[in-house]
């Protein structure tokens, strides 16, 4: 198993009730698998997951990115401005 630390930004933390989560996934899991896991664990996030920007160690990564033990992951909703 691989444990990663997920930080939720904007209103996501209010929906989950926590700003940070420690998530255990099978070794070799990807960002996309993390998204699916979070959607199952926190169904309230399912509608947001496809649009979230995911950063690992402060670098935006694609869904195919393999996660490593202790990675710091930020999930950031899209920002709109005018």
mmCIF file of the N, C-alpha and C atoms, coordinates in Angstrom:
data_MODEL
# 
_entry.id   MODEL 
# 
loop_
_atom_site.group_PDB 
_atom_site.id 
_atom_site.type_symbol 
_atom_site.label_atom_id 
_atom_site.label_alt_id 
_atom_site.label_comp_id 
_atom_site.label_asym_id 
_atom_site.label_entity_id 
_atom_site.label_seq_id 
_atom_site.pdbx_PDB_ins_code 
_atom_site.Cartn_x 
_atom_site.Cartn_y 
_atom_site.Cartn_z 
_atom_site.occupancy 
_atom_site.B_iso_or_equiv 
_atom_site.pdbx_formal_charge 
_atom_site.auth_seq_id 
_atom_site.auth_comp_id 
_atom_site.auth_asym_id 
_atom_site.auth_atom_id 
_atom_site.pdbx_PDB_model_num 
ATOM 1   N N  . UNK A 1 1  ? 0.850   -1.195 0.000   1.00 0.00 ? 1  UNK A N  1 
ATOM 2   C CA . UNK A 1 1  ? 0.000   0.000  0.000   1.00 0.00 ? 1  UNK A CA 1 
ATOM 3   C C  . UNK A 1 1  ? 0.887   1.248  0.000   1.00 0.00 ? 1  UNK A C  1 
ATOM 4   N N  . UNK A 1 2  ? 0.347   2.278  -0.608  1.00 0.00 ? 2  UNK A N  1 
ATOM 5   C CA . UNK A 1 2  ? 1.010   3.574  -0.660  1.00 0.00 ? 2  UNK A CA 1 
ATOM 6   C C  . UNK A 1 2  ? 0.104   4.584  0.033   1.00 0.00 ? 2  UNK A C  1 
ATOM 7   N N  . UNK A 1 3  ? 0.649   5.370  0.938   1.00 0.00 ? 3  UNK A N  1 
ATOM 8   C CA . UNK A 1 3  ? -0.132  6.405  1.610   1.00 0.00 ? 3  UNK A CA 1 
ATOM 9   C C  . UNK A 1 3  ? 0.300   7.759  1.083   1.00 0.00 ? 3  UNK A C  1 
ATOM 10  N N  . UNK A 1 4  ? -0.696  8.545  0.645   1.00 0.00 ? 4  UNK A N  1 
ATOM 11  C CA . UNK A 1 4  ? -0.452  9.893  0.145   1.00 0.00 ? 4  UNK A CA 1 
ATOM 12  C C  . UNK A 1 4  ? -1.244  10.877 0.989   1.00 0.00 ? 4  UNK A C  1 
ATOM 13  N N  . UNK A 1 5  ? -0.818  12.114 0.988   1.00 0.00 ? 5  UNK A N  1 
ATOM 14  C CA . UNK A 1 5  ? -1.490  13.180 1.741   1.00 0.00 ? 5  UNK A CA 1 
ATOM 15  C C  . UNK A 1 5  ? -2.189  14.096 0.758   1.00 0.00 ? 5  UNK A C  1 
ATOM 16  N N  . UNK A 1 6  ? -3.501  14.209 0.901   1.00 0.00 ? 6  UNK A N  1 
ATOM 17  C CA . UNK A 1 6  ? -4.320  14.989 -0.021  1.00 0.00 ? 6  UNK A CA 1 
ATOM 18  C C  . UNK A 1 6  ? -4.806  16.241 0.691   1.00 0.00 ? 6  UNK A C  1 
ATOM 19  N N  . UNK A 1 7  ? -4.578  17.385 0.060   1.00 0.00 ? 7  UNK A N  1 
ATOM 20  C CA . UNK A 1 7  ? -5.060  18.658 0.597   1.00 0.00 ? 7  UNK A CA 1 
ATOM 21  C C  . UNK A 1 7  ? -6.182  19.156 -0.303  1.00 0.00 ? 7  UNK A C  1 
ATOM 22  N N  . UNK A 1 8  ? -7.300  19.514 0.309   1.00 0.00 ? 8  UNK A N  1 
ATOM 23  C CA . UNK A 1 8  ? -8.485  19.970 -0.411  1.00 0.00 ? 8  UNK A CA 1 
ATOM 24  C C  . UNK A 1 8  ? -8.582  21.488 -0.348  1.00 0.00 ? 8  UNK A C  1 
ATOM 25  N N  . UNK A 1 9  ? -8.779  22.117 -1.496  1.00 0.00 ? 9  UNK A N  1 
ATOM 26  C CA . UNK A 1 9  ? -8.842  23.569 -1.567  1.00 0.00 ? 9  UNK A CA 1 
ATOM 27  C C  . UNK A 1 9  ? -10.261 24.052 -1.848  1.00 0.00 ? 9  UNK A C  1 
ATOM 28  N N  . UNK A 1 10 ? -10.425 25.373 -1.696  1.00 0.00 ? 10 UNK A N  1 
ATOM 29  C CA . UNK A 1 10 ? -11.705 26.072 -1.923  1.00 0.00 ? 10 UNK A CA 1 
ATOM 30  C C  . UNK A 1 10 ? -12.798 25.396 -1.102  1.00 0.00 ? 10 UNK A C  1 
ATOM 31  N N  . UNK A 1 11 ? -13.973 25.176 -1.691  1.00 0.00 ? 11 UNK A N  1 
ATOM 32  C CA . UNK A 1 11 ? -15.097 24.613 -0.952  1.00 0.00 ? 11 UNK A CA 1 
ATOM 33  C C  . UNK A 1 11 ? -15.022 23.117 -0.750  1.00 0.00 ? 11 UNK A C  1 
ATOM 34  N N  . UNK A 1 12 ? -14.031 22.460 -1.341  1.00 0.00 ? 12 UNK A N  1 
ATOM 35  C CA . UNK A 1 12 ? -13.946 21.006 -1.199  1.00 0.00 ? 12 UNK A CA 1 
ATOM 36  C C  . UNK A 1 12 ? -13.785 20.585 0.253   1.00 0.00 ? 12 UNK A C  1 
ATOM 37  N N  . UNK A 1 13 ? -12.968 21.302 0.987   1.00 0.00 ? 13 UNK A N  1 
ATOM 38  C CA . UNK A 1 13 ? -12.761 20.915 2.390   1.00 0.00 ? 13 UNK A CA 1 
ATOM 39  C C  . UNK A 1 13 ? -14.032 21.074 3.200   1.00 0.00 ? 13 UNK A C  1 
ATOM 40  N N  . UNK A 1 14 ? -14.863 22.046 2.848   1.00 0.00 ? 14 UNK A N  1 
ATOM 41  C CA . UNK A 1 14 ? -16.135 22.215 3.565   1.00 0.00 ? 14 UNK A CA 1 
ATOM 42  C C  . UNK A 1 14 ? -17.071 21.038 3.286   1.00 0.00 ? 14 UNK A C  1 
ATOM 43  N N  . UNK A 1 15 ? -17.039 20.520 2.070   1.00 0.00 ? 15 UNK A N  1 
ATOM 44  C CA . UNK A 1 15 ? -17.893 19.386 1.725   1.00 0.00 ? 15 UNK A CA 1 
ATOM 45  C C  . UNK A 1 15 ? -17.480 18.119 2.460   1.00 0.00 ? 15 UNK A C  1 
ATOM 46  N N  . UNK A 1 16 ? -16.188 17.935 2.622   1.00 0.00 ? 16 UNK A N  1 
ATOM 47  C CA . UNK A 1 16 ? -15.661 16.725 3.258   1.00 0.00 ? 16 UNK A CA 1 
ATOM 48  C C  . UNK A 1 16 ? -15.568 16.879 4.772   1.00 0.00 ? 16 UNK A C  1 
ATOM 49  N N  . UNK A 1 17 ? -15.397 18.113 5.229   1.00 0.00 ? 17 UNK A N  1 
ATOM 50  C CA . UNK A 1 17 ? -15.269 18.353 6.662   1.00 0.00 ? 17 UNK A CA 1 
ATOM 51  C C  . UNK A 1 17 ? -13.840 18.319 7.161   1.00 0.00 ? 17 UNK A C  1 
ATOM 52  N N  . UNK A 1 18 ? -12.894 18.211 6.236   1.00 0.00 ? 18 UNK A N  1 
ATOM 53  C CA . UNK A 1 18 ? -11.475 18.202 6.593   1.00 0.00 ? 18 UNK A CA 1 
ATOM 54  C C  . UNK A 1 18 ? -10.695 18.857 5.457   1.00 0.00 ? 18 UNK A C  1 
ATOM 55  N N  . UNK A 1 19 ? -9.611  19.500 5.802   1.00 0.00 ? 19 UNK A N  1 
ATOM 56  C CA . UNK A 1 19 ? -8.770  20.132 4.792   1.00 0.00 ? 19 UNK A CA 1 
ATOM 57  C C  . UNK A 1 19 ? -7.728  19.158 4.241   1.00 0.00 ? 19 UNK A C  1 
ATOM 58  N N  . UNK A 1 20 ? -7.318  18.200 5.065   1.00 0.00 ? 20 UNK A N  1 
ATOM 59  C CA . UNK A 1 20 ? -6.293  17.243 4.633   1.00 0.00 ? 20 UNK A CA 1 
ATOM 60  C C  . UNK A 1 20 ? -6.742  15.818 4.935   1.00 0.00 ? 20 UNK A C  1 
ATOM 61  N N  . UNK A 1 21 ? -6.372  14.917 4.016   1.00 0.00 ? 21 UNK A N  1 
ATOM 62  C CA . UNK A 1 21 ? -6.710  13.505 4.155   1.00 0.00 ? 21 UNK A CA 1 
ATOM 63  C C  . UNK A 1 21 ? -5.467  12.658 3.940   1.00 0.00 ? 21 UNK A C  1 
ATOM 64  N N  . UNK A 1 22 ? -5.303  11.622 4.704   1.00 0.00 ? 22 UNK A N  1 
ATOM 65  C CA . UNK A 1 22 ? -4.286  10.607 4.436   1.00 0.00 ? 22 UNK A CA 1 
ATOM 66  C C  . UNK A 1 22 ? -5.022  9.465  3.755   1.00 0.00 ? 22 UNK A C  1 
ATOM 67  N N  . UNK A 1 23 ? -4.581  9.127  2.536   1.00 0.00 ? 23 UNK A N  1 
ATOM 68  C CA . UNK A 1 23 ? -5.275  8.119  1.734   1.00 0.00 ? 23 UNK A CA 1 
ATOM 69  C C  . UNK A 1 23 ? -4.311  6.980  1.423   1.00 0.00 ? 23 UNK A C  1 
ATOM 70  N N  . UNK A 1 24 ? -4.748  5.754  1.696   1.00 0.00 ? 24 UNK A N  1 
ATOM 71  C CA . UNK A 1 24 ? -3.955  4.564  1.365   1.00 0.00 ? 24 UNK A CA 1 
ATOM 72  C C  . UNK A 1 24 ? -4.521  3.930  0.109   1.00 0.00 ? 24 UNK A C  1 
ATOM 73  N N  . UNK A 1 25 ? -3.627  3.674  -0.851  1.00 0.00 ? 25 UNK A N  1 
ATOM 74  C CA . UNK A 1 25 ? -3.989  3.080  -2.133  1.00 0.00 ? 25 UNK A CA 1 
ATOM 75  C C  . UNK A 1 25 ? -3.023  1.941  -2.431  1.00 0.00 ? 25 UNK A C  1 
ATOM 76  N N  . UNK A 1 26 ? -3.413  1.019  -3.316  1.00 0.00 ? 26 UNK A N  1 
ATOM 77  C CA . UNK A 1 26 ? -2.460  -0.024 -3.717  1.00 0.00 ? 26 UNK A CA 1 
ATOM 78  C C  . UNK A 1 26 ? -1.224  0.604  -4.364  1.00 0.00 ? 26 UNK A C  1 
ATOM 79  N N  . UNK A 1 27 ? -0.070  -0.010 -4.152  1.00 0.00 ? 27 UNK A N  1 
ATOM 80  C CA . UNK A 1 27 ? 1.168   0.480  -4.763  1.00 0.00 ? 27 UNK A CA 1 
ATOM 81  C C  . UNK A 1 27 ? 0.980   0.566  -6.272  1.00 0.00 ? 27 UNK A C  1 
ATOM 82  N N  . UNK A 1 28 ? 1.536   1.623  -6.866  1.00 0.00 ? 28 UNK A N  1 
ATOM 83  C CA . UNK A 1 28 ? 1.430   1.827  -8.307  1.00 0.00 ? 28 UNK A CA 1 
ATOM 84  C C  . UNK A 1 28 ? 0.170   2.545  -8.747  1.00 0.00 ? 28 UNK A C  1 
ATOM 85  N N  . UNK A 1 29 ? -0.640  3.015  -7.794  1.00 0.00 ? 29 UNK A N  1 
ATOM 86  C CA . UNK A 1 29 ? -1.872  3.725  -8.140  1.00 0.00 ? 29 UNK A CA 1 
ATOM 87  C C  . UNK A 1 29 ? -1.566  5.060  -8.806  1.00 0.00 ? 29 UNK A C  1 
ATOM 88  N N  . UNK A 1 30 ? -2.497  5.504  -9.627  1.00 0.00 ? 30 UNK A N  1 
ATOM 89  C CA . UNK A 1 30 ? -2.359  6.762  -10.359 1.00 0.00 ? 30 UNK A CA 1 
ATOM 90  C C  . UNK A 1 30 ? -3.264  7.843  -9.764  1.00 0.00 ? 30 UNK A C  1 
ATOM 91  N N  . UNK A 1 31 ? -3.086  9.048  -10.253 1.00 0.00 ? 31 UNK A N  1 
ATOM 92  C CA . UNK A 1 31 ? -3.946  10.165 -9.846  1.00 0.00 ? 31 UNK A CA 1 
ATOM 93  C C  . UNK A 1 31 ? -5.399  9.837  -10.169 1.00 0.00 ? 31 UNK A C  1 
ATOM 94  N N  . UNK A 1 32 ? -5.651  9.238  -11.325 1.00 0.00 ? 32 UNK A N  1 
ATOM 95  C CA . UNK A 1 32 ? -7.023  8.892  -11.700 1.00 0.00 ? 32 UNK A CA 1 
ATOM 96  C C  . UNK A 1 32 ? -7.623  7.873  -10.734 1.00 0.00 ? 32 UNK A C  1 
ATOM 97  N N  . UNK A 1 33 ? -6.829  6.926  -10.295 1.00 0.00 ? 33 UNK A N  1 
ATOM 98  C CA . UNK A 1 33 ? -7.314  5.958  -9.312  1.00 0.00 ? 33 UNK A CA 1 
ATOM 99  C C  . UNK A 1 33 ? -7.582  6.626  -7.970  1.00 0.00 ? 33 UNK A C  1 
ATOM 100 N N  . UNK A 1 34 ? -6.781  7.610  -7.620  1.00 0.00 ? 34 UNK A N  1 
ATOM 101 C CA . UNK A 1 34 ? -7.036  8.387  -6.411  1.00 0.00 ? 34 UNK A CA 1 
ATOM 102 C C  . UNK A 1 34 ? -8.367  9.114  -6.529  1.00 0.00 ? 34 UNK A C  1 
ATOM 103 N N  . UNK A 1 35 ? -8.629  9.720  -7.679  1.00 0.00 ? 35 UNK A N  1 
ATOM 104 C CA . UNK A 1 35 ? -9.917  10.402 -7.888  1.00 0.00 ? 35 UNK A CA 1 
ATOM 105 C C  . UNK A 1 35 ? -11.077 9.438  -7.687  1.00 0.00 ? 35 UNK A C  1 
ATOM 106 N N  . UNK A 1 36 ? -10.992 8.264  -8.292  1.00 0.00 ? 36 UNK A N  1 
ATOM 107 C CA . UNK A 1 36 ? -12.071 7.273  -8.141  1.00 0.00 ? 36 UNK A CA 1 
ATOM 108 C C  . UNK A 1 36 ? -12.249 6.876  -6.677  1.00 0.00 ? 36 UNK A C  1 
ATOM 109 N N  . UNK A 1 37 ? -11.143 6.654  -5.994  1.00 0.00 ? 37 UNK A N  1 
ATOM 110 C CA . UNK A 1 37 ? -11.201 6.285  -4.573  1.00 0.00 ? 37 UNK A CA 1 
ATOM 111 C C  . UNK A 1 37 ? -11.900 7.383  -3.760  1.00 0.00 ? 37 UNK A C  1 
ATOM 112 N N  . UNK A 1 38 ? -11.517 8.632  -4.011  1.00 0.00 ? 38 UNK A N  1 
ATOM 113 C CA . UNK A 1 38 ? -12.137 9.740  -3.268  1.00 0.00 ? 38 UNK A CA 1 
ATOM 114 C C  . UNK A 1 38 ? -13.625 9.848  -3.572  1.00 0.00 ? 38 UNK A C  1 
ATOM 115 N N  . UNK A 1 39 ? -14.017 9.598  -4.816  1.00 0.00 ? 39 UNK A N  1 
ATOM 116 C CA . UNK A 1 39 ? -15.430 9.626  -5.181  1.00 0.00 ? 39 UNK A CA 1 
ATOM 117 C C  . UNK A 1 39 ? -16.232 8.553  -4.479  1.00 0.00 ? 39 UNK A C  1 
ATOM 118 N N  . UNK A 1 40 ? -15.611 7.397  -4.269  1.00 0.00 ? 40 UNK A N  1 
ATOM 119 C CA . UNK A 1 40 ? -16.284 6.313  -3.548  1.00 0.00 ? 40 UNK A CA 1 
ATOM 120 C C  . UNK A 1 40 ? -16.342 6.611  -2.053  1.00 0.00 ? 40 UNK A C  1 
ATOM 121 N N  . UNK A 1 41 ? -15.247 7.126  -1.521  1.00 0.00 ? 41 UNK A N  1 
ATOM 122 C CA . UNK A 1 41 ? -15.159 7.408  -0.088  1.00 0.00 ? 41 UNK A CA 1 
ATOM 123 C C  . UNK A 1 41 ? -15.988 8.635  0.308   1.00 0.00 ? 41 UNK A C  1 
ATOM 124 N N  . UNK A 1 42 ? -16.022 9.621  -0.585  1.00 0.00 ? 42 UNK A N  1 
ATOM 125 C CA . UNK A 1 42 ? -16.746 10.874 -0.328  1.00 0.00 ? 42 UNK A CA 1 
ATOM 126 C C  . UNK A 1 42 ? -17.642 11.174 -1.529  1.00 0.00 ? 42 UNK A C  1 
ATOM 127 N N  . UNK A 1 43 ? -18.808 10.538 -1.611  1.00 0.00 ? 43 UNK A N  1 
ATOM 128 C CA . UNK A 1 43 ? -19.692 10.699 -2.775  1.00 0.00 ? 43 UNK A CA 1 
ATOM 129 C C  . UNK A 1 43 ? -20.033 12.151 -3.088  1.00 0.00 ? 43 UNK A C  1 
ATOM 130 N N  . UNK A 1 44 ? -20.010 13.028 -2.098  1.00 0.00 ? 44 UNK A N  1 
ATOM 131 C CA . UNK A 1 44 ? -20.311 14.438 -2.318  1.00 0.00 ? 44 UNK A CA 1 
ATOM 132 C C  . UNK A 1 44 ? -19.304 15.079 -3.293  1.00 0.00 ? 44 UNK A C  1 
ATOM 133 N N  . UNK A 1 45 ? -18.131 14.478 -3.458  1.00 0.00 ? 45 UNK A N  1 
ATOM 134 C CA . UNK A 1 45 ? -17.106 15.019 -4.359  1.00 0.00 ? 45 UNK A CA 1 
ATOM 135 C C  . UNK A 1 45 ? -17.255 14.549 -5.801  1.00 0.00 ? 45 UNK A C  1 
ATOM 136 N N  . UNK A 1 46 ? -18.055 13.535 -6.063  1.00 0.00 ? 46 UNK A N  1 
ATOM 137 C CA . UNK A 1 46 ? -18.108 12.924 -7.386  1.00 0.00 ? 46 UNK A CA 1 
ATOM 138 C C  . UNK A 1 46 ? -18.333 13.922 -8.516  1.00 0.00 ? 46 UNK A C  1 
ATOM 139 N N  . UNK A 1 47 ? -19.218 14.859 -8.346  1.00 0.00 ? 47 UNK A N  1 
ATOM 140 C CA . UNK A 1 47 ? -19.494 15.833 -9.399  1.00 0.00 ? 47 UNK A CA 1 
ATOM 141 C C  . UNK A 1 47 ? -18.335 16.777 -9.680  1.00 0.00 ? 47 UNK A C  1 
ATOM 142 N N  . UNK A 1 48 ? -17.446 16.945 -8.726  1.00 0.00 ? 48 UNK A N  1 
ATOM 143 C CA . UNK A 1 48 ? -16.314 17.865 -8.873  1.00 0.00 ? 48 UNK A CA 1 
ATOM 144 C C  . UNK A 1 48 ? -15.061 17.191 -9.435  1.00 0.00 ? 48 UNK A C  1 
ATOM 145 N N  . UNK A 1 49 ? -14.913 15.905 -9.203  1.00 0.00 ? 49 UNK A N  1 
ATOM 146 C CA . UNK A 1 49 ? -13.656 15.218 -9.503  1.00 0.00 ? 49 UNK A CA 1 
ATOM 147 C C  . UNK A 1 49 ? -13.171 15.367 -10.944 1.00 0.00 ? 49 UNK A C  1 
ATOM 148 N N  . UNK A 1 50 ? -14.046 15.300 -11.957 1.00 0.00 ? 50 UNK A N  1 
ATOM 149 C CA . UNK A 1 50 ? -13.538 15.412 -13.332 1.00 0.00 ? 50 UNK A CA 1 
ATOM 150 C C  . UNK A 1 50 ? -12.916 16.775 -13.657 1.00 0.00 ? 50 UNK A C  1 
ATOM 151 N N  . UNK A 1 51 ? -13.288 17.809 -12.932 1.00 0.00 ? 51 UNK A N  1 
ATOM 152 C CA . UNK A 1 51 ? -12.798 19.158 -13.264 1.00 0.00 ? 51 UNK A CA 1 
ATOM 153 C C  . UNK A 1 51 ? -11.666 19.633 -12.367 1.00 0.00 ? 51 UNK A C  1 
ATOM 154 N N  . UNK A 1 52 ? -11.294 18.847 -11.369 1.00 0.00 ? 52 UNK A N  1 
ATOM 155 C CA . UNK A 1 52 ? -10.258 19.283 -10.440 1.00 0.00 ? 52 UNK A CA 1 
ATOM 156 C C  . UNK A 1 52 ? -8.877  19.256 -11.066 1.00 0.00 ? 52 UNK A C  1 
ATOM 157 N N  . UNK A 1 53 ? -8.101  20.268 -10.770 1.00 0.00 ? 53 UNK A N  1 
ATOM 158 C CA . UNK A 1 53 ? -6.687  20.274 -11.116 1.00 0.00 ? 53 UNK A CA 1 
ATOM 159 C C  . UNK A 1 53 ? -5.975  19.517 -10.009 1.00 0.00 ? 53 UNK A C  1 
ATOM 160 N N  . UNK A 1 54 ? -5.069  18.633 -10.400 1.00 0.00 ? 54 UNK A N  1 
ATOM 161 C CA . UNK A 1 54 ? -4.337  17.844 -9.416  1.00 0.00 ? 54 UNK A CA 1 
ATOM 162 C C  . UNK A 1 54 ? -2.857  18.185 -9.511  1.00 0.00 ? 54 UNK A C  1 
ATOM 163 N N  . UNK A 1 55 ? -2.283  18.552 -8.377  1.00 0.00 ? 55 UNK A N  1 
ATOM 164 C CA . UNK A 1 55 ? -0.852  18.826 -8.312  1.00 0.00 ? 55 UNK A CA 1 
ATOM 165 C C  . UNK A 1 55 ? -0.220  17.831 -7.346  1.00 0.00 ? 55 UNK A C  1 
ATOM 166 N N  . UNK A 1 56 ? 0.925   17.309 -7.738  1.00 0.00 ? 56 UNK A N  1 
ATOM 167 C CA . UNK A 1 56 ? 1.710   16.418 -6.881  1.00 0.00 ? 56 UNK A CA 1 
ATOM 168 C C  . UNK A 1 56 ? 3.037   17.115 -6.629  1.00 0.00 ? 56 UNK A C  1 
ATOM 169 N N  . UNK A 1 57 ? 3.350   17.288 -5.353  1.00 0.00 ? 57 UNK A N  1 
ATOM 170 C CA . UNK A 1 57 ? 4.560   18.021 -4.959  1.00 0.00 ? 57 UNK A CA 1 
ATOM 171 C C  . UNK A 1 57 ? 4.573   19.404 -5.637  1.00 0.00 ? 57 UNK A C  1 
ATOM 172 N N  . UNK A 1 58 ? 3.396   20.045 -5.707  1.00 0.00 ? 58 UNK A N  1 
ATOM 173 C CA . UNK A 1 58 ? 3.207   21.398 -6.237  1.00 0.00 ? 58 UNK A CA 1 
ATOM 174 C C  . UNK A 1 58 ? 3.398   21.508 -7.750  1.00 0.00 ? 58 UNK A C  1 
ATOM 175 N N  . UNK A 1 59 ? 3.342   20.382 -8.470  1.00 0.00 ? 59 UNK A N  1 
ATOM 176 C CA . UNK A 1 59 ? 3.445   20.387 -9.927  1.00 0.00 ? 59 UNK A CA 1 
ATOM 177 C C  . UNK A 1 59 ? 2.193   19.744 -10.508 1.00 0.00 ? 59 UNK A C  1 
ATOM 178 N N  . UNK A 1 60 ? 1.498   20.455 -11.408 1.00 0.00 ? 60 UNK A N  1 
ATOM 179 C CA . UNK A 1 60 ? 0.288   19.917 -12.023 1.00 0.00 ? 60 UNK A CA 1 
ATOM 180 C C  . UNK A 1 60 ? 0.659   18.683 -12.842 1.00 0.00 ? 60 UNK A C  1 
ATOM 181 N N  . UNK A 1 61 ? -0.120  17.612 -12.663 1.00 0.00 ? 61 UNK A N  1 
ATOM 182 C CA . UNK A 1 61 ? 0.176   16.336 -13.310 1.00 0.00 ? 61 UNK A CA 1 
ATOM 183 C C  . UNK A 1 61 ? -1.074  15.773 -13.990 1.00 0.00 ? 61 UNK A C  1 
ATOM 184 N N  . UNK A 1 62 ? -0.875  14.891 -14.989 1.00 0.00 ? 62 UNK A N  1 
ATOM 185 C CA . UNK A 1 62 ? -2.015  14.235 -15.640 1.00 0.00 ? 62 UNK A CA 1 
ATOM 186 C C  . UNK A 1 62 ? -2.542  13.081 -14.797 1.00 0.00 ? 62 UNK A C  1 
ATOM 187 N N  . UNK A 1 63 ? -3.692  12.565 -15.167 1.00 0.00 ? 63 UNK A N  1 
ATOM 188 C CA . UNK A 1 63 ? -4.312  11.461 -14.446 1.00 0.00 ? 63 UNK A CA 1 
ATOM 189 C C  . UNK A 1 63 ? -3.500  10.185 -14.445 1.00 0.00 ? 63 UNK A C  1 
ATOM 190 N N  . UNK A 1 64 ? -2.591  10.036 -15.406 1.00 0.00 ? 64 UNK A N  1 
ATOM 191 C CA . UNK A 1 64 ? -1.777  8.822  -15.509 1.00 0.00 ? 64 UNK A CA 1 
ATOM 192 C C  . UNK A 1 64 ? -0.586  8.833  -14.562 1.00 0.00 ? 64 UNK A C  1 
ATOM 193 N N  . UNK A 1 65 ? -0.356  9.947  -13.886 1.00 0.00 ? 65 UNK A N  1 
ATOM 194 C CA . UNK A 1 65 ? 0.791   10.067 -12.978 1.00 0.00 ? 65 UNK A CA 1 
ATOM 195 C C  . UNK A 1 65 ? 0.707   9.013  -11.874 1.00 0.00 ? 65 UNK A C  1 
ATOM 196 N N  . UNK A 1 66 ? 1.767   8.230  -11.715 1.00 0.00 ? 66 UNK A N  1 
ATOM 197 C CA . UNK A 1 66 ? 1.825   7.217  -10.651 1.00 0.00 ? 66 UNK A CA 1 
ATOM 198 C C  . UNK A 1 66 ? 2.221   7.911  -9.352  1.00 0.00 ? 66 UNK A C  1 
ATOM 199 N N  . UNK A 1 67 ? 1.522   7.561  -8.290  1.00 0.00 ? 67 UNK A N  1 
ATOM 200 C CA . UNK A 1 67 ? 1.758   8.165  -6.985  1.00 0.00 ? 67 UNK A CA 1 
ATOM 201 C C  . UNK A 1 67 ? 2.782   7.354  -6.192  1.00 0.00 ? 67 UNK A C  1 
ATOM 202 N N  . UNK A 1 68 ? 3.549   8.055  -5.372  1.00 0.00 ? 68 UNK A N  1 
ATOM 203 C CA . UNK A 1 68 ? 4.569   7.414  -4.546  1.00 0.00 ? 68 UNK A CA 1 
ATOM 204 C C  . UNK A 1 68 ? 4.262   7.659  -3.070  1.00 0.00 ? 68 UNK A C  1 
ATOM 205 N N  . UNK A 1 69 ? 4.793   6.804  -2.233  1.00 0.00 ? 69 UNK A N  1 
ATOM 206 C CA . UNK A 1 69 ? 4.619   6.929  -0.782  1.00 0.00 ? 69 UNK A CA 1 
ATOM 207 C C  . UNK A 1 69 ? 4.983   8.335  -0.318  1.00 0.00 ? 69 UNK A C  1 
ATOM 208 N N  . UNK A 1 70 ? 4.065   8.941  0.441   1.00 0.00 ? 70 UNK A N  1 
ATOM 209 C CA . UNK A 1 70 ? 4.316   10.256 1.019   1.00 0.00 ? 70 UNK A CA 1 
ATOM 210 C C  . UNK A 1 70 ? 4.073   11.438 0.096   1.00 0.00 ? 70 UNK A C  1 
ATOM 211 N N  . UNK A 1 71 ? 3.632   11.201 -1.151  1.00 0.00 ? 71 UNK A N  1 
ATOM 212 C CA . UNK A 1 71 ? 3.359   12.328 -2.055  1.00 0.00 ? 71 UNK A CA 1 
ATOM 213 C C  . UNK A 1 71 ? 2.369   13.287 -1.415  1.00 0.00 ? 71 UNK A C  1 
ATOM 214 N N  . UNK A 1 72 ? 2.574   14.570 -1.675  1.00 0.00 ? 72 UNK A N  1 
ATOM 215 C CA . UNK A 1 72 ? 1.645   15.627 -1.266  1.00 0.00 ? 72 UNK A CA 1 
ATOM 216 C C  . UNK A 1 72 ? 0.821   15.999 -2.490  1.00 0.00 ? 72 UNK A C  1 
ATOM 217 N N  . UNK A 1 73 ? -0.480  15.810 -2.397  1.00 0.00 ? 73 UNK A N  1 
ATOM 218 C CA . UNK A 1 73 ? -1.381  16.051 -3.517  1.00 0.00 ? 73 UNK A CA 1 
ATOM 219 C C  . UNK A 1 73 ? -2.330  17.176 -3.156  1.00 0.00 ? 73 UNK A C  1 
ATOM 220 N N  . UNK A 1 74 ? -2.456  18.121 -4.072  1.00 0.00 ? 74 UNK A N  1 
ATOM 221 C CA . UNK A 1 74 ? -3.413  19.209 -3.906  1.00 0.00 ? 74 UNK A CA 1 
ATOM 222 C C  . UNK A 1 74 ? -4.518  19.022 -4.935  1.00 0.00 ? 74 UNK A C  1 
ATOM 223 N N  . UNK A 1 75 ? -5.765  19.080 -4.505  1.00 0.00 ? 75 UNK A N  1 
ATOM 224 C CA . UNK A 1 75 ? -6.911  19.034 -5.405  1.00 0.00 ? 75 UNK A CA 1 
ATOM 225 C C  . UNK A 1 75 ? -7.553  20.412 -5.406  1.00 0.00 ? 75 UNK A C  1 
ATOM 226 N N  . UNK A 1 76 ? -7.549  21.022 -6.591  1.00 0.00 ? 76 UNK A N  1 
ATOM 227 C CA . UNK A 1 76 ? -7.947  22.425 -6.710  1.00 0.00 ? 76 UNK A CA 1 
ATOM 228 C C  . UNK A 1 76 ? -9.084  22.545 -7.732  1.00 0.00 ? 76 UNK A C  1 
ATOM 229 N N  . UNK A 1 77 ? -10.228 23.083 -7.303  1.00 0.00 ? 77 UNK A N  1 
ATOM 230 C CA . UNK A 1 77 ? -11.320 23.306 -8.260  1.00 0.00 ? 77 UNK A CA 1 
ATOM 231 C C  . UNK A 1 77 ? -10.907 24.391 -9.263  1.00 0.00 ? 77 UNK A C  1 
ATOM 232 N N  . UNK A 1 78 ? -11.527 24.373 -10.457 1.00 0.00 ? 78 UNK A N  1 
ATOM 233 C CA . UNK A 1 78 ? -11.216 25.415 -11.431 1.00 0.00 ? 78 UNK A CA 1 
ATOM 234 C C  . UNK A 1 78 ? -11.590 26.789 -10.872 1.00 0.00 ? 78 UNK A C  1 
ATOM 235 N N  . UNK A 1 79 ? -10.817 27.767 -11.254 1.00 0.00 ? 79 UNK A N  1 
ATOM 236 C CA . UNK A 1 79 ? -11.040 29.145 -10.797 1.00 0.00 ? 79 UNK A CA 1 
ATOM 237 C C  . UNK A 1 79 ? -11.635 29.935 -11.957 1.00 0.00 ? 79 UNK A C  1 
ATOM 238 N N  . UNK A 1 80 ? -12.682 30.659 -11.693 1.00 0.00 ? 80 UNK A N  1 
ATOM 239 C CA . UNK A 1 80 ? -13.279 31.531 -12.718 1.00 0.00 ? 80 UNK A CA 1 
ATOM 240 C C  . UNK A 1 80 ? -13.146 32.969 -12.248 1.00 0.00 ? 80 UNK A C  1 
ATOM 241 N N  . UNK A 1 81 ? -12.929 33.821 -13.169 1.00 0.00 ? 81 UNK A N  1 
ATOM 242 C CA . UNK A 1 81 ? -12.813 35.227 -12.820 1.00 0.00 ? 81 UNK A CA 1 
ATOM 243 C C  . UNK A 1 81 ? -13.412 36.086 -13.904 1.00 0.00 ? 81 UNK A C  1 
ATOM 244 N N  . UNK A 1 82 ? -13.448 37.349 -13.655 1.00 0.00 ? 82 UNK A N  1 
ATOM 245 C CA . UNK A 1 82 ? -14.038 38.194 -14.674 1.00 0.00 ? 82 UNK A CA 1 
ATOM 246 C C  . UNK A 1 82 ? -13.470 39.569 -14.656 1.00 0.00 ? 82 UNK A C  1 
# 
